[in-house]
C-alpha cells in the first residue's frame, strides 16, 4: 500500500456517502454530495500523478484505479437517473444515457481483458481521458441540481453530459478499433 493506492481507496470509500446523500435529495444533501464527489474526483487525478511522478505504480493500483472510477461515476449516474424533479417527473438524467455510458465501460473492460490475454496493454487514450473530464464536469452541476442564487446548474450539466456521451461512444469505438487491429495481427495458436 502506498499513497496513490490510499487515495484510490478513499475514492471508493466516498461512493456510499455520495449515494446516501443523494438517496434523500434536497438542497443541502445535494450540495454535500457534490462536495464529496468533487473531493473524490480530485483523488482520481492526484493518485495517477503521484504514482507516475514518484514511480509508485503497482499492480494493485492498476486494478483499483479503473475500478474506483467506474464505481464513482456509474453509481452517481444511476442515482441521478433514479431521481425525479417531482414525483412522476422527468429524471435528473435520462436512463438511456446512463445505459450507453455503463455499457461502454463493460465493453471496454472486456476488450482490455482480451487484449491483456494477448499480451497487449490498452492504456487510456486522450478521448477516454476527455470523456472522464466531461463526465466529472457534467456530474458536478447535475448533482448540485437545485438553483442557487437564481442560477440553475442542471441545464449546463445536461449539455456537458451529452458531450461526455459523444466522447464515451467515440472512445469506446476507438478501443474496439485498436483491439481489432491487434486481434488481426495475432498469429493463430
C-alpha beads as a LAMMPS data file, in Angstrom:
LAMMPS data file: protein, C-alpha beads

189 atoms
188 bonds

1 atom types
1 bond types

-500.0 500.0 xlo xhi
-500.0 500.0 ylo yhi
-500.0 500.0 zlo zhi

Masses

1 110.0

Atoms # bond

1 1 1 0.000 0.000 0.000
2 1 1 1.239 3.444 -0.911
3 1 1 -0.207 6.968 -1.061
4 1 1 -1.736 6.637 -4.565
5 1 1 -3.486 3.404 -3.557
6 1 1 -4.807 5.027 -0.364
7 1 1 -6.162 7.900 -2.447
8 1 1 -7.849 5.399 -4.762
9 1 1 -9.371 3.584 -1.777
10 1 1 -10.663 6.909 -0.440
11 1 1 -12.452 7.405 -3.774
12 1 1 -14.122 4.010 -3.358
13 1 1 -14.999 4.849 0.257
14 1 1 -16.673 8.098 -0.855
15 1 1 -19.192 6.276 -3.074
16 1 1 -21.554 5.055 -0.293
17 1 1 -21.571 8.538 1.241
18 1 1 -22.480 10.195 -2.050
19 1 1 -25.171 7.604 -2.756
20 1 1 -26.610 8.005 0.764
21 1 1 -26.752 11.787 0.412
22 1 1 -28.462 11.514 -2.986
23 1 1 -30.919 8.989 -1.591
24 1 1 -32.516 11.893 0.301
25 1 1 -32.273 14.674 -2.303
26 1 1 -32.556 18.220 -1.069
27 1 1 -30.574 21.411 -1.412
28 1 1 -28.233 20.615 1.487
29 1 1 -27.760 16.902 0.791
30 1 1 -27.114 17.551 -2.907
31 1 1 -24.587 20.262 -2.074
32 1 1 -22.812 17.894 0.332
33 1 1 -22.915 15.077 -2.241
34 1 1 -21.415 17.415 -4.847
35 1 1 -18.604 18.463 -2.496
36 1 1 -17.828 14.827 -1.660
37 1 1 -17.947 13.942 -5.370
38 1 1 -15.507 16.802 -6.135
39 1 1 -13.111 15.598 -3.436
40 1 1 -13.312 12.027 -4.762
41 1 1 -12.786 13.229 -8.340
42 1 1 -9.672 15.156 -7.328
43 1 1 -8.180 11.928 -5.947
44 1 1 -8.576 10.442 -9.445
45 1 1 -6.096 12.972 -10.794
46 1 1 -3.864 13.014 -7.714
47 1 1 -3.336 9.262 -7.412
48 1 1 -2.193 8.935 -11.027
49 1 1 0.037 11.988 -10.851
50 1 1 1.712 10.866 -7.620
51 1 1 2.098 7.274 -8.821
52 1 1 3.788 8.371 -12.057
53 1 1 5.927 11.174 -10.611
54 1 1 7.230 9.068 -7.709
55 1 1 7.381 5.791 -9.616
56 1 1 4.817 4.217 -7.272
57 1 1 2.827 2.350 -9.922
58 1 1 1.673 -1.029 -8.579
59 1 1 -0.419 -3.912 -9.874
60 1 1 -2.916 -3.180 -7.100
61 1 1 -3.155 0.430 -8.284
62 1 1 -3.628 -0.654 -11.899
63 1 1 -6.574 -2.768 -10.731
64 1 1 -8.095 -0.383 -8.183
65 1 1 -7.901 2.898 -10.116
66 1 1 -10.230 1.989 -13.004
67 1 1 -12.496 0.120 -10.572
68 1 1 -12.774 3.209 -8.365
69 1 1 -13.506 5.402 -11.381
70 1 1 -16.284 3.122 -12.592
71 1 1 -17.820 2.777 -9.123
72 1 1 -17.826 6.536 -8.580
73 1 1 -19.149 7.620 -11.977
74 1 1 -21.638 4.825 -12.541
75 1 1 -23.059 4.977 -9.000
76 1 1 -23.653 8.713 -9.245
77 1 1 -25.209 8.468 -12.715
78 1 1 -27.505 5.632 -11.649
79 1 1 -28.618 7.615 -8.600
80 1 1 -29.279 10.723 -10.707
81 1 1 -31.210 8.591 -13.162
82 1 1 -33.447 7.392 -10.329
83 1 1 -34.242 10.904 -9.073
84 1 1 -37.137 12.927 -10.472
85 1 1 -37.669 16.662 -10.320
86 1 1 -41.008 15.963 -8.698
87 1 1 -42.934 12.773 -8.130
88 1 1 -43.567 11.224 -11.515
89 1 1 -41.461 13.906 -13.201
90 1 1 -38.550 13.787 -15.573
91 1 1 -35.394 12.067 -14.229
92 1 1 -32.409 14.269 -13.441
93 1 1 -30.569 12.451 -16.246
94 1 1 -32.118 10.145 -18.866
95 1 1 -31.751 6.396 -18.313
96 1 1 -30.722 5.780 -21.930
97 1 1 -27.646 7.997 -21.457
98 1 1 -26.624 6.057 -18.355
99 1 1 -27.170 2.735 -20.142
100 1 1 -24.906 3.744 -23.034
101 1 1 -22.161 5.017 -20.724
102 1 1 -22.278 1.969 -18.421
103 1 1 -22.433 -0.427 -21.392
104 1 1 -19.347 1.232 -22.882
105 1 1 -17.500 0.677 -19.599
106 1 1 -18.342 -3.046 -19.679
107 1 1 -17.307 -3.353 -23.335
108 1 1 -14.010 -1.505 -22.844
109 1 1 -13.225 -3.559 -19.732
110 1 1 -13.867 -6.744 -21.701
111 1 1 -11.689 -5.519 -24.570
112 1 1 -8.876 -4.692 -22.142
113 1 1 -9.102 -8.166 -20.590
114 1 1 -8.967 -9.848 -24.005
115 1 1 -6.082 -7.608 -25.076
116 1 1 -4.170 -8.372 -21.861
117 1 1 -4.649 -12.080 -22.558
118 1 1 -2.988 -11.437 -25.935
119 1 1 -0.136 -9.587 -24.209
120 1 1 -1.335 -6.154 -25.330
121 1 1 -1.766 -3.288 -22.869
122 1 1 -4.509 -0.878 -23.896
123 1 1 -3.955 2.294 -21.903
124 1 1 -6.483 5.100 -21.781
125 1 1 -6.204 7.389 -24.797
126 1 1 -6.893 11.113 -24.978
127 1 1 -10.571 10.540 -25.801
128 1 1 -11.034 8.309 -22.754
129 1 1 -9.416 10.962 -20.574
130 1 1 -11.569 13.706 -22.099
131 1 1 -14.634 11.536 -21.518
132 1 1 -13.765 11.342 -17.829
133 1 1 -13.177 15.096 -17.568
134 1 1 -16.518 15.865 -19.221
135 1 1 -18.338 13.290 -17.089
136 1 1 -16.968 14.907 -13.934
137 1 1 -17.756 18.396 -15.257
138 1 1 -21.313 17.282 -16.098
139 1 1 -21.993 15.487 -12.837
140 1 1 -20.999 18.413 -10.612
141 1 1 -23.891 20.675 -11.707
142 1 1 -26.233 17.694 -12.113
143 1 1 -25.608 16.597 -8.510
144 1 1 -25.991 20.190 -7.259
145 1 1 -29.265 20.252 -9.214
146 1 1 -31.143 22.932 -7.297
147 1 1 -30.946 26.610 -8.296
148 1 1 -28.507 28.655 -6.232
149 1 1 -28.734 32.448 -6.142
150 1 1 -31.077 32.343 -9.151
151 1 1 -28.746 30.139 -11.219
152 1 1 -29.936 26.691 -12.311
153 1 1 -26.878 24.436 -12.865
154 1 1 -28.820 21.486 -14.328
155 1 1 -29.028 22.680 -17.987
156 1 1 -25.249 23.181 -18.121
157 1 1 -24.787 19.731 -16.602
158 1 1 -27.029 18.170 -19.246
159 1 1 -25.115 19.846 -22.095
160 1 1 -21.800 18.629 -20.655
161 1 1 -23.307 15.165 -20.171
162 1 1 -24.242 14.934 -23.859
163 1 1 -20.714 15.999 -24.813
164 1 1 -19.422 13.280 -22.457
165 1 1 -21.793 10.811 -24.116
166 1 1 -20.378 11.564 -27.574
167 1 1 -16.823 11.227 -26.233
168 1 1 -17.840 7.993 -24.488
169 1 1 -19.088 6.446 -27.720
170 1 1 -16.120 7.738 -29.718
171 1 1 -13.523 6.484 -27.233
172 1 1 -15.317 3.131 -26.979
173 1 1 -15.230 2.768 -30.761
174 1 1 -11.551 3.747 -30.697
175 1 1 -10.778 0.981 -28.164
176 1 1 -12.650 -1.501 -30.341
177 1 1 -10.742 -0.347 -33.444
178 1 1 -7.389 -0.684 -31.652
179 1 1 -8.326 -4.121 -30.358
180 1 1 -9.394 -5.341 -33.789
181 1 1 -6.074 -4.124 -35.216
182 1 1 -4.154 -6.142 -32.595
183 1 1 -6.501 -9.123 -32.920
184 1 1 -5.983 -9.369 -36.690
185 1 1 -2.200 -9.259 -36.240
186 1 1 -2.029 -12.064 -33.656
187 1 1 -0.996 -15.357 -35.248
188 1 1 -3.426 -18.239 -34.597
189 1 1 -2.418 -20.563 -31.768

Bonds

1 1 1 2
2 1 2 3
3 1 3 4
4 1 4 5
5 1 5 6
6 1 6 7
7 1 7 8
8 1 8 9
9 1 9 10
10 1 10 11
11 1 11 12
12 1 12 13
13 1 13 14
14 1 14 15
15 1 15 16
16 1 16 17
17 1 17 18
18 1 18 19
19 1 19 20
20 1 20 21
21 1 21 22
22 1 22 23
23 1 23 24
24 1 24 25
25 1 25 26
26 1 26 27
27 1 27 28
28 1 28 29
29 1 29 30
30 1 30 31
31 1 31 32
32 1 32 33
33 1 33 34
34 1 34 35
35 1 35 36
36 1 36 37
37 1 37 38
38 1 38 39
39 1 39 40
40 1 40 41
41 1 41 42
42 1 42 43
43 1 43 44
44 1 44 45
45 1 45 46
46 1 46 47
47 1 47 48
48 1 48 49
49 1 49 50
50 1 50 51
51 1 51 52
52 1 52 53
53 1 53 54
54 1 54 55
55 1 55 56
56 1 56 57
57 1 57 58
58 1 58 59
59 1 59 60
60 1 60 61
61 1 61 62
62 1 62 63
63 1 63 64
64 1 64 65
65 1 65 66
66 1 66 67
67 1 67 68
68 1 68 69
69 1 69 70
70 1 70 71
71 1 71 72
72 1 72 73
73 1 73 74
74 1 74 75
75 1 75 76
76 1 76 77
77 1 77 78
78 1 78 79
79 1 79 80
80 1 80 81
81 1 81 82
82 1 82 83
83 1 83 84
84 1 84 85
85 1 85 86
86 1 86 87
87 1 87 88
88 1 88 89
89 1 89 90
90 1 90 91
91 1 91 92
92 1 92 93
93 1 93 94
94 1 94 95
95 1 95 96
96 1 96 97
97 1 97 98
98 1 98 99
99 1 99 100
100 1 100 101
101 1 101 102
102 1 102 103
103 1 103 104
104 1 104 105
105 1 105 106
106 1 106 107
107 1 107 108
108 1 108 109
109 1 109 110
110 1 110 111
111 1 111 112
112 1 112 113
113 1 113 114
114 1 114 115
115 1 115 116
116 1 116 117
117 1 117 118
118 1 118 119
119 1 119 120
120 1 120 121
121 1 121 122
122 1 122 123
123 1 123 124
124 1 124 125
125 1 125 126
126 1 126 127
127 1 127 128
128 1 128 129
129 1 129 130
130 1 130 131
131 1 131 132
132 1 132 133
133 1 133 134
134 1 134 135
135 1 135 136
136 1 136 137
137 1 137 138
138 1 138 139
139 1 139 140
140 1 140 141
141 1 141 142
142 1 142 143
143 1 143 144
144 1 144 145
145 1 145 146
146 1 146 147
147 1 147 148
148 1 148 149
149 1 149 150
150 1 150 151
151 1 151 152
152 1 152 153
153 1 153 154
154 1 154 155
155 1 155 156
156 1 156 157
157 1 157 158
158 1 158 159
159 1 159 160
160 1 160 161
161 1 161 162
162 1 162 163
163 1 163 164
164 1 164 165
165 1 165 166
166 1 166 167
167 1 167 168
168 1 168 169
169 1 169 170
170 1 170 171
171 1 171 172
172 1 172 173
173 1 173 174
174 1 174 175
175 1 175 176
176 1 176 177
177 1 177 178
178 1 178 179
179 1 179 180
180 1 180 181
181 1 181 182
182 1 182 183
183 1 183 184
184 1 184 185
185 1 185 186
186 1 186 187
187 1 187 188
188 1 188 189
